Amino acid sequence: MAKKLASLLLYVYSMWVVVSQPCPTYTALSIDSLNPEEYRGRWYFSAAVSGREEELQWFRMMDSSVFNLQTTAVPQTVLLNGDIRIGNNCMRSSMTYTLLPGRNYVQVE
């Protein structure tokens, strides 16, 4: 009986937490406020989000990946190198992104 009561109280408490503390809403970063130095380093890929299905197709094939983000000598330009595993094969990818002021996206070269 005590276990059932404890379980019920825990359930009611957890429901109260969910209702009283909704998830925060996040907004996309503006390029003007983005500091490339802040995001330099090694990143492990775990998930992808996109508004368009075709942008997700590449990520669905991956088993795992590790990316390294570096700044370049060109201002507002970053280099993203990735080691990507698809099945038993590994491949290396390199992309250069330019941060364009006044826009909310980066340009891929």
N, C-alpha and C positions, 0 to 999 in steps of 0.2 A: 504493500500500500504506500509506504514511504517513497519508494522508487517512482511509482506512478505520479504521486503528488509533486515530487521534485522535477520529474520530466515535464509535467504540465506547467509548473512555474517557470522553468527554463524556456519552454516554448512560448509562453505569454510574454516573457521578458524579451526574447529575441524578436518577436513580432513588433513589440513596442519600439525597439531600437531601429528596426527597418522603417517603420512609419514615421518616427520622430526625427530621424537623421537621414534624409534622402541623399543620394549621391550628388556630389557637386557637378556642375556643368562646366565643361572645359571649352575654351575657344582656341582656334588655331593661332599659332605664333605668327606675328607679322614679321616679314623679312627685316623691316626697319629696327625691330627690337631684338633680333637674333644675333647672338654673339658666337661666331664660329669657334672661338677659343674654348668656350664652355663645353662644347660637345666633342672636342678632340679626343682621340684614343680608340680603344678596342670596344666593339659592341657585339653582343651575341644576339642573333635574330631569333625572336620567339613568336611573333605574330605580325600580320599585315591587315590593314584596314583601308578600304577604298570605296568610293561611291560608284565605281564602274567595275563591272565583272571582269572585263578583259585585262585590267591592271592587276588582278589577283592571280591570273593563270600562271605566271612565272613563279610566284611564291608557293603555289600548291605543289609544284614538282619537287621542291627542296626538302631534304631530310634535315639538314642543319647548315648553318653558315655563321661565319665570323667576319665582321667588317672592321676596318681600321679607317677612321676619319682623320685627315690631316689638312692643315691649312697650306696654302701655296704662296709663292712670292707675289702672285697677282692678287691685289686687294679684292675682298669679297668673293673669292673663289676657293672652293674646298675640293679635295680629292678623296674619293671613297673607294678603297680597295676591298674586295671581298673574296674569301675562300668559301666555296659553295659545294656541298655534297648533295648529289642526286643519285640515289641508289648506291652502287659501288664505285662511282666515278666522282672525282673532284675536279673543279674548274676554278679558275681565277678570273675575276671581273674587276674592271677599273672604270670608274665614272667620275667625270668632273662636273661640279655644280657651280653655277654662278648665282650669287644672291643679288637680285635686282631690286634696288630701292623703290618703294611705292607699290610693290606687288606682294601678294600673299603666297607665292610659290617660288620655287627655284627653277632655273633653266638648266637643262642637261645638255652638255656639249657632246 
